[in-house]
Amino acid sequence: MLLPQREEAASAVRNLTAEDLAGLRDIGQPSERVDLESPLALSPDGRWVAFVLRRAVPETNGYCQGLVLMEVRAS
């Protein structure tokens, strides 16, 4: 699952595992280069931000990734 559900985020406290670390979600470029374009894009009307969210899947030695749209709200 690429995006966590509320139940997953509120699960019981437990010890951290190597699988937890490998499965961390990541926003950004898959390299250390800083000269690449921003991984974030703002919609023309300024209401939405888009980015690619990526998570390693150790069982398949691959990645799960998807395009995420989030509404921009003032806090």
N, C-alpha and C positions, 0 to 999 in steps of 0.2 A: 504494500500500500504506500503510495507516494506521499499523500497528505495524511497526517495523524488525525484520528477521530478524538473527540473530547474524552471519551472513556479511556482511550489509550494514554492520553496525556495526564489523566488523573489517576492512573493505576498505582498500585501499592508500591512503596519504597522497596528497592531491592539492590543488590550489588551490581555494579557495572561490569559488562562482559566485553570481550573482543568483538563479538557480533554487534553489540550496541554501537561501538565506535565505528566499525566498518559501515554500518547502516545509517550514519548521520546524513541528514539532508544537506545539500550544498547549493548555494546560489552563486553564480559567477563563472569565470572562465576555468577550463580544466588545465591551466598552466600558471606559472609564476609571472608571466609577462604582464607588465603594467601598461604597455602601449596599445592594448586591444580596446575596442569600443566597450562602453558600459554594458553590463549584462541586464540593465534595467531599461525599459522603454515606457514613456508616458504617452497616453492617448492624446490625440489632437485637442480634445476638449478639457484635458487635465483631470479627468475624473477617475481614470484607471491607470494602474501600473502593471506591466507585463514582464515576466521573467521565466526562465527555464529553471525548474527545480530538478535536481539530480540526486539519486541515492544508489549506492553500491548494493548489489545483490550477490553476496559471497557464494550462495548455493549454485548459481549459474555462471559465476565469474563474469558478470556483466553489470549493466546499470539499468535502472528504471528512471525514466525522465518524462517530464510533461510540462506543458505550458501552463502557467498560473496567471490568472487575472485577479487583481485585488483592487477594491474600491479605495480611492484616496479619501481619507476623512481627517478633518482637523480634530485634534484631541483637546 
